[in-house]
Amino acid sequence: MQLFYHPDISENDTQIVFPRDESKHIVKVLRKKEGELLNVTNGKGFLFETELILITPQQCVAKIIKVKTEAKPAYYLHLAVAPTKMNERYEWFLEKTTEIGVREITPVICDHSERKVVKLARFERVLQTAMKQSLHLSIPKLNSPVNVSEFIKSPVEGEKYIAHCEDEKEKRLLKSLLKPGESSTILIGPEGDFSSEEIKLAIKNGWIPVSLGNSRLRTETAAIVACHTAALANEE
């Protein structure tokens, strides 16, 4: 199945008007014809089965034939991850965790962060492409960057975990703590890890220190491992 993305449609609409760039892709690249069927999502859990009724490179229009909704996910995972020095690595993390099932993402700026500015518009496009590729009907929520100290003190969904590399006797494996159906927020630090002050602040504010295993992982790898661990904890 090929999936198209159109964020501005709702279950009450009767037709979809595609923007010019998408219309050109439908006509020139995919060579679609009037009467052909397209599957479209708004990224909010809806699948629209549509039929093309007008095709031009400037504007394609499809009538909505049927509307379906996907089942609500068994768990909610929010990943708060420090931007990586190389943008490509962060985009790889965005792509893979979208495929696996992350629901919300927040870039956090830390004491040891080498990159403190991110391009949200570019990240949003990566999420859209990954959602369509993996045939998901919901796009992860992407938040604006925030200082990690501010994020640590703010209310978040479910259990709160911070994965760090410092030796600590109270640190436990994440996979031993996650429970099926549980909402959770997991903090992943930059290449130089969280500072000791950030770790202490997190623990003081109720964040549970966790390990992702014996290997020392890059930021983007750690985030993907955490996401997959949560997914496995919810496998039936």
VMD Tcl script that draws the C-alpha trace (Angstrom):
set ca {
  {0.00 0.00 0.00}
  {1.19 3.49 -0.85}
  {0.27 6.12 1.72}
  {-0.14 9.87 1.18}
  {-0.11 12.51 3.90}
  {-2.47 15.47 4.14}
  {-2.62 17.06 7.61}
  {-5.63 19.32 7.00}
  {-8.39 16.78 6.33}
  {-10.92 15.50 8.87}
  {-13.34 12.60 9.06}
  {-16.19 14.97 8.08}
  {-14.67 16.06 4.75}
  {-16.00 14.69 1.46}
  {-13.00 15.41 -0.75}
  {-9.29 16.16 -0.64}
  {-7.49 18.87 -2.61}
  {-3.78 18.11 -2.90}
  {-1.22 20.95 -2.87}
  {0.70 21.74 -6.05}
  {3.88 19.83 -5.19}
  {1.95 16.69 -4.25}
  {-0.27 17.05 -7.33}
  {2.78 17.27 -9.58}
  {4.18 14.12 -7.94}
  {0.90 12.27 -8.47}
  {0.75 13.25 -12.16}
  {4.36 13.37 -13.34}
  {6.04 10.71 -11.16}
  {3.30 8.25 -10.23}
  {1.32 8.83 -13.45}
  {-2.00 8.34 -11.71}
  {-5.24 8.59 -13.68}
  {-8.77 9.71 -12.84}
  {-10.66 6.90 -11.15}
  {-7.59 5.42 -9.45}
  {-7.63 4.92 -5.69}
  {-5.32 6.59 -3.17}
  {-4.85 5.94 0.55}
  {-4.37 9.13 2.55}
  {-3.77 9.81 6.26}
  {-3.92 13.05 8.21}
  {-1.36 11.75 10.70}
  {-3.99 11.66 13.44}
  {-4.96 8.00 13.24}
  {-7.29 8.20 10.23}
  {-7.04 6.39 6.90}
  {-9.01 7.88 4.01}
  {-9.72 5.68 1.01}
  {-10.16 8.07 -1.89}
  {-10.79 8.14 -5.65}
  {-9.11 10.67 -7.94}
  {-11.71 12.79 -9.74}
  {-9.52 15.59 -11.11}
  {-5.89 15.37 -12.16}
  {-3.67 18.28 -13.23}
  {-0.05 19.09 -12.31}
  {-1.36 22.17 -10.50}
  {-4.13 20.50 -8.53}
  {-5.40 16.98 -7.93}
  {-8.73 16.34 -6.25}
  {-9.98 13.08 -4.75}
  {-13.35 12.19 -3.28}
  {-13.38 10.34 0.01}
  {-14.98 6.91 -0.28}
  {-14.34 5.42 3.14}
  {-12.80 6.50 6.45}
  {-11.09 4.10 8.86}
  {-9.33 4.64 12.19}
  {-6.43 2.69 13.63}
  {-6.62 1.11 17.06}
  {-5.25 3.24 19.87}
  {-1.66 2.20 20.68}
  {-1.22 0.11 23.82}
  {1.34 2.53 25.27}
  {2.58 6.11 24.99}
  {6.31 6.74 24.62}
  {7.86 10.20 24.83}
  {11.58 10.43 23.98}
  {13.50 13.53 25.10}
  {16.79 13.37 23.22}
  {19.70 15.79 23.00}
  {20.52 16.95 19.45}
  {23.56 15.24 17.95}
  {26.55 17.06 16.52}
  {25.73 15.64 13.08}
  {22.17 16.42 11.99}
  {22.04 13.27 9.89}
  {22.35 11.11 13.00}
  {19.40 12.82 14.69}
  {17.32 12.48 11.55}
  {18.17 8.76 11.49}
  {16.90 8.48 15.07}
  {13.69 10.31 14.11}
  {13.12 8.00 11.17}
  {13.72 4.73 13.01}
  {11.79 5.55 16.17}
  {8.83 6.68 14.06}
  {8.88 3.29 12.38}
  {9.05 1.54 15.78}
  {6.27 3.55 17.42}
  {7.38 6.63 19.37}
  {4.51 9.03 20.07}
  {6.26 12.25 21.12}
  {9.76 13.70 20.72}
  {11.43 16.64 22.46}
  {14.96 17.86 21.63}
  {16.64 18.76 24.93}
  {19.63 21.10 25.21}
  {22.16 19.92 27.81}
  {25.37 21.18 29.43}
  {27.45 18.98 27.12}
  {25.40 19.54 23.95}
  {27.55 20.40 20.95}
  {24.49 21.41 18.92}
  {21.99 23.79 20.43}
  {20.01 24.84 17.32}
  {17.79 22.47 15.34}
  {15.67 22.80 12.20}
  {12.20 21.66 13.23}
  {10.76 22.01 9.71}
  {13.34 19.57 8.36}
  {12.75 17.17 11.26}
  {9.00 17.33 10.60}
  {9.56 16.26 6.99}
  {11.63 13.30 8.17}
  {8.79 12.23 10.47}
  {6.25 12.53 7.65}
  {8.33 10.41 5.29}
  {8.97 7.76 7.96}
  {5.27 7.61 8.86}
  {4.27 7.05 5.23}
  {7.05 4.52 4.63}
  {6.08 2.45 7.67}
  {2.34 2.80 6.92}
  {1.56 4.30 10.30}
  {-1.48 6.56 10.53}
  {-0.20 8.77 13.37}
  {2.77 11.10 13.18}
  {4.80 11.64 16.37}
  {4.35 14.98 18.09}
  {7.53 17.05 17.68}
  {8.13 19.69 20.34}
  {10.37 22.75 20.24}
  {13.82 22.40 21.83}
  {13.96 23.04 25.56}
  {16.72 23.27 28.16}
  {17.03 19.91 29.89}
  {16.86 21.44 33.38}
  {13.54 23.04 32.46}
  {12.29 19.79 30.95}
  {13.29 17.78 34.02}
  {11.10 19.99 36.21}
  {8.09 20.00 33.88}
  {5.17 17.52 34.07}
  {5.43 14.64 31.57}
  {3.43 11.57 30.59}
  {3.75 8.45 32.75}
  {6.90 7.08 34.36}
  {10.09 9.14 34.07}
  {13.42 7.51 33.17}
  {16.87 9.01 32.59}
  {19.45 6.88 30.78}
  {23.00 7.93 31.60}
  {26.52 6.46 31.60}
  {27.72 7.28 35.12}
  {28.30 4.39 37.49}
  {25.50 4.29 40.02}
  {24.42 1.39 42.20}
  {20.74 2.36 42.02}
  {20.68 2.32 38.20}
  {18.59 -0.54 36.79}
  {18.04 -1.98 33.33}
  {15.24 -0.19 31.51}
  {13.83 -3.47 30.21}
  {13.27 -4.67 33.79}
  {11.17 -1.62 34.66}
  {8.88 -1.09 31.67}
  {5.41 -2.59 31.98}
  {2.90 -3.38 29.20}
  {0.46 -0.54 28.59}
  {2.58 1.92 30.55}
  {3.12 5.51 29.44}
  {6.71 6.62 29.86}
  {9.14 9.43 29.13}
  {12.81 8.59 28.57}
  {15.65 11.11 28.66}
  {18.68 10.49 26.44}
  {21.73 12.76 26.74}
  {24.30 14.15 24.27}
  {27.56 12.57 23.10}
  {29.30 13.68 26.31}
  {26.44 12.34 28.47}
  {24.48 14.37 30.99}
  {26.50 16.39 33.48}
  {26.56 15.18 37.08}
  {24.44 18.19 38.05}
  {21.78 17.29 35.47}
  {21.64 13.69 36.68}
  {21.30 14.80 40.31}
  {18.57 17.28 39.37}
  {16.66 14.59 37.49}
  {16.81 12.11 40.38}
  {15.75 14.86 42.80}
  {12.70 15.47 40.60}
  {11.64 11.84 40.49}
  {13.39 10.58 37.36}
  {14.49 6.95 37.63}
  {18.12 6.30 36.52}
  {18.35 3.44 34.03}
  {20.84 1.53 31.90}
  {20.22 0.38 28.32}
  {22.76 -2.46 28.58}
  {26.49 -3.06 28.85}
  {27.48 -1.33 25.60}
  {28.33 2.36 25.46}
  {25.93 3.75 22.85}
  {25.82 6.87 20.71}
  {22.96 9.24 21.46}
  {20.88 8.23 18.44}
  {21.53 4.52 19.02}
  {20.56 4.80 22.68}
  {17.28 6.48 21.71}
  {16.46 3.73 19.22}
  {17.33 1.01 21.76}
  {15.08 2.69 24.35}
  {12.25 2.94 21.82}
  {12.59 -0.70 20.80}
  {12.78 -1.83 24.43}
  {9.45 -0.10 25.09}
  {7.96 -1.70 21.98}
  {9.10 -5.19 23.04}
  {7.65 -4.66 26.51}
  {4.27 -4.22 24.82}
  {4.47 -7.20 22.46}
  {1.70 -9.69 23.06}
}
mol new
graphics top color blue
foreach p $ca { graphics top sphere $p radius 0.5 }
foreach p [lrange $ca 0 end-1] q [lrange $ca 1 end] { graphics top cylinder $p $q radius 0.2 }
display resetview
